[in-house]
Amino acid sequence: MFKIITKAYKFCAFQLNDFPTISSNIVINLKTLKGQSSYKKLFSKFTRVTVDTIKCRPFFLDQSLLTDYSHTIGNEEPRDIDISIGYILKNPNDFKIHVVTSNGKNKKSRQTSKRHLLHIFQTMLTDFLRENISSIKNRIRLPYRKIPRTTGKYVEDNTGIPKDQIAAFNSFRGFKGYLNRLFTLNPSLNKFFDSIQNEMGYKTQYDFLNFKNIVKLEILRCKLAYSNIESFVRDYNENKTIQREINIQNNGTLSLSSYRRGLHKVSNQLLKYAQSLIIECRYLGLIDDKIWAWDRRFIKRNCNGIKSRSTGLTSDSDSGKYVKRSGSYNVLSGTGYTDTCIVDSLFGLPVYWDAVDASKNDNTVFQETVRKFQLPKPKSRNSIVLLADAGPDSYKSNIEVINRGVIPVIAARSNSVGNILKTDRGNHFRADYIPRKYHHLLQKLYDIRTTVERKNSFEVVGYNRSKTLTRGIEAARMFVTIRNITALLTALTAFKVQRIDLIRYQSAFRNLKY
């Protein structure tokens, strides 16, 4: 007697000789190699016993099928869903019907929690309609990333740059230039702030404390990553190298009060000068205005965050409490402001920024940023999308971007309801606000959003701009504007010395020559 063990048990009799009483009991396990070889020796062949698996394809009774629309594609008559159900009932062995009934108590919650998850490469029925066939044939691609080239001889025409530095820029890729080149190759800084000071009629105690020198010192403080003003003023008075680097000739001593007074006077004009730098970057091709990315970064304020009992406000009434949660843990928390910024995708240069209360929601901050952001002129604007993470994911945020004539590619949360598109990497997007022809590009577009993340990393790691010591919303805006002016001047200087690789470097043009 043989006993063959598989997913089911089978028995067969094997007569060893002519006498039926003489037999042998053998157990063969077909799941092992030894049992398979024993079976093959006895029967001279091996046939595995297979079990048919049942494939279950559930669908709703009121679900529409592709055959229901066959009359739109061919000449066949449409098949009603009742015909399919009748076929299932006639062949019960091939189908398994599972009917789910529900009461009407949770009808409202069921209607609002419908989730339709589609892949970005999934073909839809509407793609075969005549008005949408052109979008399938003409595939949309990412905009071509065109690297600008210098046409003017900015270095050769400038007599202030020695020939050995010109040769170093052209020959040695490791040479990153000196800090004074930010001002010699960008004379617009001197012209702008001299004209502002003449219009205001402002007179300083010392000649070296004019507006242009105050701005140069603040840019230098940002480049050298000084976290507070006191240490910078002390090093400036003790180290004459800094004075020679930015060509300041004085015999007096820079005081902390006079430096802060000059910053307060010039703070209102910094944003206007930054806009002129953005226009110059657009003219030279460093900002192409095709794809933008938004994000906000927390700036801690030197404040304990304790509210006064009498007023109910903190020592800095403009700041707010910031808490960034990840699961059940607080990743980042404190009192301060957030830098809301929109950057261009070509080189990560900022095109709009502002400092807001840190306690505001991402949706509120994003919508205010989109409203205040001044779009370029329609003739020169060639933008496609505005990228953002899942923080401002809402109906109002998407509509606000659409009203400005830009496509919103805002990541949706993983548990979002509605028509949701999913990429291979697990990112989710809302299909209602993104045109069909851009669905297959969603993952590539979302990968470009890392430019704003790198910009935030450069500010924290490269420039040490994670904490402001001066209170007030205006001081926070000046803190953010100085950093962005430094980034724009660095990009313009790198372009003019024909070193495109130094545009994003926070360490470029940082060294002191003297």
C-alpha positions as CSV (number, residue, x, y, z in Angstrom):
1,M,0.0,0.0,0.0
2,F,1.4,3.4,-1.0
3,K,0.5,6.5,0.8
4,I,1.4,9.6,-1.2
5,I,1.3,12.9,0.8
6,T,0.5,16.1,-1.1
7,K,-2.0,18.8,-0.5
8,A,-4.6,16.0,-0.6
9,Y,-4.1,12.3,0.4
10,K,-4.3,9.6,-2.3
11,F,-4.1,5.8,-1.8
12,C,-3.3,3.1,-4.4
13,A,-2.8,-0.7,-4.0
14,F,0.3,-2.4,-5.4
15,Q,0.4,-6.2,-5.5
16,L,3.9,-7.5,-4.9
17,N,3.2,-11.1,-6.1
18,D,0.4,-13.4,-6.9
19,F,-0.8,-13.7,-3.4
20,P,-3.0,-10.8,-2.4
21,T,-2.1,-11.2,1.3
22,I,1.5,-10.2,0.7
23,S,1.8,-6.4,0.4
24,S,4.0,-3.6,1.6
25,N,3.1,-0.2,3.1
26,I,5.2,2.7,1.8
27,V,4.7,6.4,2.5
28,I,5.9,8.8,-0.1
29,N,6.0,12.6,0.5
30,L,5.9,14.5,-2.7
31,K,6.8,17.7,-1.0
32,T,10.4,16.5,-0.5
33,L,13.1,15.7,-3.1
34,K,13.6,12.3,-1.6
35,G,9.9,11.5,-1.9
36,Q,9.9,12.7,-5.5
37,S,12.9,10.5,-6.5
38,S,11.2,7.5,-4.8
39,Y,8.0,8.1,-6.7
40,K,10.0,8.3,-9.9
41,K,11.8,5.0,-9.3
42,L,8.5,3.2,-8.6
43,F,6.4,4.6,-11.4
44,S,9.3,5.7,-13.9
45,K,7.7,9.2,-14.1
46,F,6.8,12.1,-11.8
47,T,3.5,14.0,-12.1
48,R,2.9,16.6,-9.5
49,V,-0.6,16.8,-8.2
50,T,-1.8,20.4,-8.7
51,V,-4.8,22.1,-7.1
52,D,-6.7,24.7,-9.0
53,T,-6.7,28.1,-7.3
54,I,-9.8,30.1,-7.3
55,K,-9.4,33.6,-8.6
56,C,-11.8,36.1,-7.0
57,R,-12.5,39.3,-8.9
58,P,-15.0,41.3,-6.8
59,F,-17.1,44.1,-8.3
60,F,-20.2,46.0,-7.4
61,L,-23.6,45.1,-8.9
62,D,-23.9,48.7,-10.2
63,Q,-20.4,48.9,-11.6
64,S,-20.1,49.9,-15.3
65,L,-18.1,47.6,-17.6
66,L,-16.2,48.4,-20.7
67,T,-18.7,46.4,-22.7
68,D,-21.4,48.8,-21.7
69,Y,-19.7,51.4,-23.9
70,S,-18.9,49.0,-26.8
71,H,-21.4,50.9,-29.1
72,T,-19.1,53.9,-28.9
73,I,-16.1,51.9,-30.2
74,G,-17.7,49.4,-32.6
75,N,-21.1,48.4,-34.0
76,E,-21.9,46.0,-31.2
77,E,-25.0,46.6,-29.1
78,P,-24.3,47.5,-25.5
79,R,-24.4,44.7,-23.0
80,D,-26.4,45.5,-19.9
81,I,-25.1,44.6,-16.5
82,D,-28.1,42.3,-16.0
83,I,-26.9,40.1,-18.9
84,S,-23.6,39.6,-17.1
85,I,-25.3,38.8,-13.8
86,G,-27.5,36.3,-15.6
87,Y,-24.5,34.6,-17.1
88,I,-22.9,34.3,-13.6
89,L,-26.1,32.7,-12.2
90,K,-26.2,30.1,-15.0
91,N,-22.6,29.1,-14.3
92,P,-22.3,29.1,-10.5
93,N,-19.2,26.8,-10.5
94,D,-17.0,29.4,-12.3
95,F,-18.1,32.4,-10.2
96,K,-18.5,33.3,-6.6
97,I,-20.9,36.1,-5.7
98,H,-20.4,38.0,-2.5
99,V,-23.0,40.6,-1.8
100,V,-22.3,43.2,0.8
101,T,-25.2,44.8,2.5
102,S,-25.1,47.9,4.6
103,N,-27.6,49.9,6.6
104,G,-28.4,53.5,6.0
105,K,-27.1,54.8,9.3
106,N,-23.6,55.6,8.0
107,K,-24.7,56.6,4.5
108,K,-23.2,60.1,4.8
109,S,-19.8,58.8,6.0
110,R,-19.6,56.2,3.3
111,Q,-20.3,58.8,0.6
112,T,-17.6,61.2,1.8
113,S,-15.0,58.5,2.3
114,K,-14.9,57.1,-1.2
115,R,-11.3,56.5,-2.4
116,H,-10.5,55.9,-6.0
117,L,-6.8,55.0,-6.3
118,L,-5.3,55.0,-9.8
119,H,-1.7,54.6,-11.0
120,I,-0.2,57.4,-13.0
121,F,0.3,55.2,-16.1
122,Q,-3.1,53.7,-16.0
123,T,-5.1,54.2,-19.2
124,M,-8.6,55.6,-18.8
125,L,-11.7,55.2,-20.8
126,T,-11.8,58.9,-21.6
127,D,-8.5,58.6,-23.3
128,F,-10.2,56.9,-26.2
129,L,-12.6,59.7,-26.8
130,R,-12.0,61.9,-29.9
131,E,-11.2,65.1,-28.0
132,N,-8.6,63.3,-25.8
133,I,-6.8,61.2,-28.5
134,S,-4.4,64.1,-29.3
135,S,-3.2,64.1,-25.6
136,I,-2.2,60.5,-25.9
137,K,-0.4,60.8,-29.2
138,N,1.4,64.0,-28.2
139,R,3.2,63.1,-25.0
140,I,4.2,66.0,-22.7
141,R,7.8,66.1,-21.6
142,L,9.7,67.9,-18.9
143,P,10.9,71.3,-20.1
144,Y,14.4,71.3,-21.4
145,R,17.0,72.5,-18.9
146,K,19.0,75.0,-20.8
147,I,22.2,76.1,-19.1
148,P,22.9,79.8,-19.9
149,R,26.3,80.9,-21.3
150,T,28.0,84.2,-20.8
151,T,28.2,86.5,-23.7
152,G,29.8,89.6,-22.1
153,K,33.3,89.9,-20.9
154,Y,32.5,90.8,-17.3
155,V,35.9,89.7,-16.0
156,E,38.1,91.1,-18.7
157,D,36.4,94.5,-18.7
158,N,36.8,94.8,-14.9
159,T,40.2,96.3,-14.1
160,G,39.8,95.5,-10.4
161,I,40.4,91.8,-10.8
162,P,44.0,90.7,-11.2
163,K,45.1,88.5,-14.1
164,D,46.2,85.7,-11.8
165,Q,42.6,85.4,-10.5
166,I,41.2,85.4,-14.1
167,A,43.6,82.5,-14.9
168,A,42.6,80.7,-11.8
169,F,38.9,80.9,-12.6
170,N,39.5,79.6,-16.1
171,S,42.0,76.8,-15.2
172,F,41.5,75.6,-11.7
173,R,38.1,74.2,-10.9
174,G,38.9,74.1,-7.2
175,F,39.3,77.9,-7.0
176,K,36.1,79.5,-5.6
177,G,37.1,83.1,-5.6
178,Y,37.3,85.8,-2.9
179,L,34.6,87.6,-1.1
180,N,35.3,91.1,-2.5
181,R,34.3,89.8,-6.0
182,L,30.7,89.9,-5.0
183,F,30.9,93.7,-4.9
184,T,33.4,94.4,-7.7
185,L,31.4,92.4,-10.3
186,N,28.0,93.8,-9.1
187,P,28.3,97.6,-9.0
188,S,24.5,97.9,-8.8
189,L,24.8,97.6,-5.0
190,N,26.8,100.9,-4.7
191,K,24.6,102.7,-7.2
192,F,21.3,101.6,-5.6
193,F,22.0,102.4,-2.0
194,D,23.9,105.6,-2.8
195,S,20.8,106.9,-4.6
196,I,18.6,105.8,-1.7
197,Q,20.7,107.6,0.8
198,N,20.7,110.8,-1.3
199,E,17.0,110.7,-1.6
200,M,16.4,110.3,2.1
201,G,19.0,112.9,2.9
202,Y,20.4,110.7,5.7
203,K,23.7,111.7,7.2
204,T,25.8,109.3,9.2
205,Q,28.2,110.0,12.1
206,Y,31.1,108.5,10.2
207,D,31.4,108.3,6.4
208,F,32.1,104.6,6.4
209,L,28.7,103.9,8.0
210,N,26.8,104.7,4.8
211,F,24.0,102.5,3.5
212,K,26.1,100.6,1.0
213,N,28.8,99.7,3.6
214,I,26.2,98.5,6.1
215,V,24.7,96.2,3.5
216,K,28.1,94.9,2.5
217,L,28.9,94.2,6.1
218,E,25.6,92.3,6.6
219,I,26.3,90.2,3.4
220,L,29.8,89.5,4.7
221,R,28.3,88.4,8.1
222,C,26.0,86.0,6.3
223,K,28.8,84.6,4.1
224,L,31.1,84.1,7.1
225,A,28.2,82.4,9.0
226,Y,28.2,84.7,12.1
227,S,25.2,83.8,14.2
228,N,25.1,87.1,16.2
229,I,26.0,90.7,15.5
230,E,28.1,91.2,18.7
231,S,30.8,88.8,17.7
232,F,30.9,90.1,14.2
233,V,31.3,93.7,15.3
234,R,34.1,92.7,17.7
235,D,36.0,90.8,15.0
236,Y,35.5,93.6,12.5
237,N,37.2,96.1,14.9
238,E,40.0,93.7,15.8
239,N,40.7,92.3,12.3
240,K,41.6,94.9,9.7
241,T,41.4,92.2,7.0
242,I,37.6,92.5,6.8
243,Q,37.9,96.2,6.3
244,R,40.3,95.8,3.4
245,E,38.3,93.0,1.9
246,I,35.3,95.3,1.3
247,N,37.4,98.4,0.7
248,I,36.3,100.3,3.8
249,Q,38.8,103.0,4.9
250,N,38.2,104.4,8.4
251,N,40.1,105.2,11.5
252,G,37.1,104.9,13.9
253,T,35.5,102.0,15.7
254,L,32.3,100.4,14.6
255,S,29.8,100.4,17.6
256,L,27.0,98.0,18.0
257,S,24.4,100.7,18.3
258,S,25.4,102.5,15.2
259,Y,25.5,99.3,13.2
260,R,22.0,98.4,14.3
261,R,20.8,101.9,13.6
262,G,22.1,101.7,10.0
263,L,20.4,98.3,9.5
264,H,17.1,99.7,10.7
265,K,17.3,102.6,8.3
266,V,18.2,100.4,5.3
267,S,15.9,97.4,6.0
268,N,13.0,98.9,4.1
269,Q,15.0,99.1,0.9
270,L,16.5,95.6,0.9
271,L,13.5,93.9,-0.8
272,K,13.4,96.5,-3.6
273,Y,17.1,95.9,-4.3
274,A,16.5,92.1,-4.2
275,Q,13.8,92.5,-6.9
276,S,16.3,94.2,-9.1
277,L,18.7,91.3,-8.7
278,I,15.9,88.8,-9.6
279,I,15.2,90.9,-12.8
280,E,18.9,90.7,-13.7
281,C,18.9,86.9,-13.1
282,R,15.9,86.5,-15.4
283,Y,17.6,88.6,-18.1
284,L,20.8,86.5,-17.9
285,G,18.8,83.2,-18.0
286,L,19.6,82.1,-14.4
287,I,15.8,82.0,-13.7
288,D,13.7,80.5,-16.4
289,D,10.3,80.6,-14.6
290,K,9.1,77.2,-15.8
291,I,8.8,75.2,-12.6
292,W,8.6,76.6,-9.1
293,A,8.8,74.9,-5.8
294,W,7.4,76.0,-2.4
295,D,8.4,75.2,1.1
296,R,8.7,76.9,4.5
297,R,11.5,76.7,7.0
298,F,11.4,77.4,10.8
299,I,13.5,80.2,12.1
300,K,13.9,80.1,15.9
301,R,13.5,83.3,17.9
302,N,15.5,84.2,21.0
303,C,12.4,84.1,23.1
304,N,11.3,81.7,25.9
305,G,7.8,81.6,24.6
306,I,6.1,82.3,27.9
307,K,3.1,84.5,27.7
308,S,2.6,87.4,30.0
309,R,-0.4,87.2,32.4
310,S,-1.4,90.8,31.8
311,T,-1.2,91.0,28.0
312,G,-1.4,87.3,27.0
313,L,1.5,87.8,24.6
314,T,5.1,86.7,24.6
315,S,8.1,89.1,24.6
316,D,7.9,89.0,20.8
317,S,4.3,89.4,20.0
318,D,4.7,88.8,16.3
319,S,6.2,85.3,16.7
320,G,4.3,82.1,17.3
321,K,4.7,78.6,18.5
322,Y,5.9,76.1,16.0
323,V,5.5,72.3,16.3
324,K,6.4,69.8,13.6
325,R,4.9,66.4,14.4
326,S,6.1,63.1,13.0
327,G,3.9,60.3,14.4
328,S,3.8,60.5,18.1
329,Y,7.1,62.5,18.4
330,N,7.8,66.2,18.0
331,V,10.7,66.6,15.6
332,L,11.0,70.4,15.8
333,S,9.4,72.9,18.1
334,G,10.0,76.4,19.4
335,T,8.9,80.0,19.2
336,G,9.7,82.1,16.1
337,Y,8.9,82.6,12.5
338,T,8.8,80.6,9.3
339,D,10.4,81.5,6.0
340,T,7.9,80.9,3.2
341,C,9.8,80.8,-0.1
342,I,9.2,80.0,-3.8
343,V,12.4,79.0,-5.7
344,D,13.0,78.4,-9.4
345,S,13.9,74.9,-10.4
346,L,16.8,75.7,-12.7
347,F,19.4,76.7,-10.1
348,G,17.3,76.9,-6.9
349,L,17.3,80.7,-6.8
350,P,14.5,82.4,-4.8
351,V,11.9,84.4,-6.6
352,Y,9.7,85.2,-3.6
353,W,10.0,85.0,0.2
354,D,8.5,86.4,3.3
355,A,8.6,85.8,7.1
356,V,5.3,84.9,8.8
357,D,4.1,83.8,12.2
358,A,5.3,80.2,12.9
359,S,2.0,79.2,14.4
360,K,0.1,79.5,11.1
361,N,-1.1,76.5,9.3
362,D,0.6,75.3,6.1
363,N,-2.6,75.9,4.1
364,T,-2.9,79.5,5.3
365,V,0.8,80.3,4.7
366,F,0.7,78.7,1.2
367,Q,-2.4,80.5,0.1
368,E,-1.1,83.9,1.3
369,T,2.2,83.3,-0.4
370,V,0.5,82.5,-3.8
371,R,-1.7,85.6,-3.5
372,K,1.3,87.9,-2.8
373,F,3.6,86.3,-5.3
374,Q,3.9,88.7,-8.3
375,L,4.0,86.6,-11.5
376,P,6.2,87.7,-14.3
377,K,4.7,89.3,-17.4
378,P,2.7,86.9,-19.6
379,K,5.1,87.5,-22.6
380,S,8.2,86.4,-20.6
381,R,6.5,83.8,-18.3
382,N,6.6,80.2,-19.4
383,S,5.8,78.5,-16.1
384,I,4.2,75.1,-16.0
385,V,3.6,74.0,-12.4
386,L,4.1,74.9,-8.8
387,L,5.4,72.1,-6.6
388,A,4.6,71.6,-2.9
389,D,4.6,68.9,-0.3
390,A,1.6,67.5,1.4
391,G,1.4,70.3,4.0
392,P,-0.9,72.7,2.0
393,D,-3.0,69.8,0.5
394,S,-6.5,71.2,0.4
395,Y,-9.2,72.3,-2.1
396,K,-8.6,76.1,-1.5
397,S,-4.8,75.7,-2.0
398,N,-5.2,74.0,-5.3
399,I,-7.9,76.4,-6.5
400,E,-5.7,79.4,-5.5
401,V,-2.9,78.1,-7.7
402,I,-5.2,77.4,-10.6
403,N,-6.6,80.9,-10.5
404,R,-3.1,82.3,-11.0
405,G,-2.8,80.2,-14.3
406,V,-0.4,77.6,-12.9
407,I,-0.9,73.9,-12.5
408,P,-0.7,72.8,-8.8
409,V,1.4,69.6,-8.2
410,I,0.7,69.4,-4.5
411,A,1.3,66.0,-2.9
412,A,-1.8,64.4,-1.3
413,R,-1.7,62.6,2.0
414,S,-1.7,58.8,1.9
415,N,-5.1,58.5,3.4
416,S,-6.7,61.1,1.2
417,V,-10.1,60.4,-0.4
418,G,-11.3,61.2,-3.9
419,N,-9.6,60.6,-7.2
420,I,-6.0,59.9,-6.1
421,L,-3.1,59.2,-8.4
422,K,-0.2,57.0,-7.0
423,T,3.3,56.7,-8.3
424,D,5.7,53.8,-8.2
425,R,7.5,55.4,-5.2
426,G,4.3,55.8,-3.2
427,N,3.6,59.5,-3.7
428,H,0.0,60.5,-4.0
429,F,-1.6,63.4,-6.0
430,R,-5.1,64.7,-6.6
431,A,-6.2,63.9,-10.2
432,D,-9.0,66.5,-10.2
433,Y,-6.5,69.5,-10.4
434,I,-3.8,68.1,-12.7
435,P,-4.5,67.7,-16.4
436,R,-4.5,64.2,-17.8
437,K,-1.5,64.7,-20.0
438,Y,0.8,65.4,-17.0
439,H,-0.1,62.3,-15.1
440,H,2.8,60.2,-16.3
441,L,5.2,63.0,-15.3
442,L,4.1,63.4,-11.7
443,Q,7.0,61.5,-10.1
444,K,9.6,63.3,-12.2
445,L,8.0,66.7,-11.5
446,Y,7.9,65.9,-7.8
447,D,11.5,65.0,-7.7
448,I,12.4,68.5,-8.7
449,R,11.0,69.8,-5.4
450,T,14.3,68.8,-3.8
451,T,15.7,72.1,-5.0
452,V,13.9,74.0,-2.3
453,E,15.0,71.4,0.3
454,R,18.6,71.9,-0.7
455,K,18.2,75.7,-0.4
456,N,16.9,75.3,3.1
457,S,19.8,73.0,3.9
458,F,22.3,75.6,2.6
459,E,20.8,78.2,4.9
460,V,21.1,76.1,8.0
461,V,24.4,74.3,7.4
462,G,26.2,76.8,5.1
463,Y,25.2,80.2,6.5
464,N,24.1,79.3,10.0
465,R,20.8,81.2,9.5
466,S,18.5,79.1,11.8
467,K,18.1,81.6,14.6
468,T,17.5,85.4,14.7
469,L,18.3,87.4,17.8
470,T,16.4,90.6,16.9
471,R,12.7,90.7,17.8
472,G,9.9,91.8,15.5
473,I,8.5,90.7,12.2
474,E,10.4,93.4,10.3
475,A,13.7,92.1,11.7
476,A,12.8,88.6,10.6
477,R,12.0,89.7,7.1
478,M,15.4,91.5,6.9
479,F,17.0,88.4,8.2
480,V,15.5,86.3,5.4
481,T,16.1,89.0,2.7
482,I,19.8,89.3,3.5
483,R,20.3,85.6,2.9
484,N,18.5,85.6,-0.4
485,I,20.4,88.7,-1.6
486,T,23.6,86.8,-0.8
487,A,22.4,83.8,-2.8
488,L,21.5,86.0,-5.8
489,L,24.8,87.9,-5.7
490,T,26.7,84.6,-5.5
491,A,24.8,83.3,-8.6
492,L,25.4,86.5,-10.6
493,T,29.1,86.5,-9.7
494,A,29.6,82.9,-10.6
495,F,27.9,83.5,-13.9
496,K,30.0,86.5,-14.7
497,V,33.3,84.6,-14.0
498,Q,32.0,81.8,-16.3
499,R,31.8,79.3,-13.4
500,I,28.3,77.8,-13.6
501,D,29.2,75.2,-11.1
502,L,29.6,77.8,-8.3
503,I,26.0,79.1,-8.6
504,R,24.6,76.9,-5.9
505,Y,27.8,76.7,-3.7
506,Q,27.3,78.5,-0.4
507,S,31.1,78.3,0.1
508,A,31.8,80.1,-3.2
509,F,33.3,83.6,-2.8
510,R,33.7,83.2,0.9
511,N,37.5,83.3,1.4
512,L,39.2,86.5,2.4
513,K,42.1,87.6,0.1
514,Y,44.1,89.7,2.6
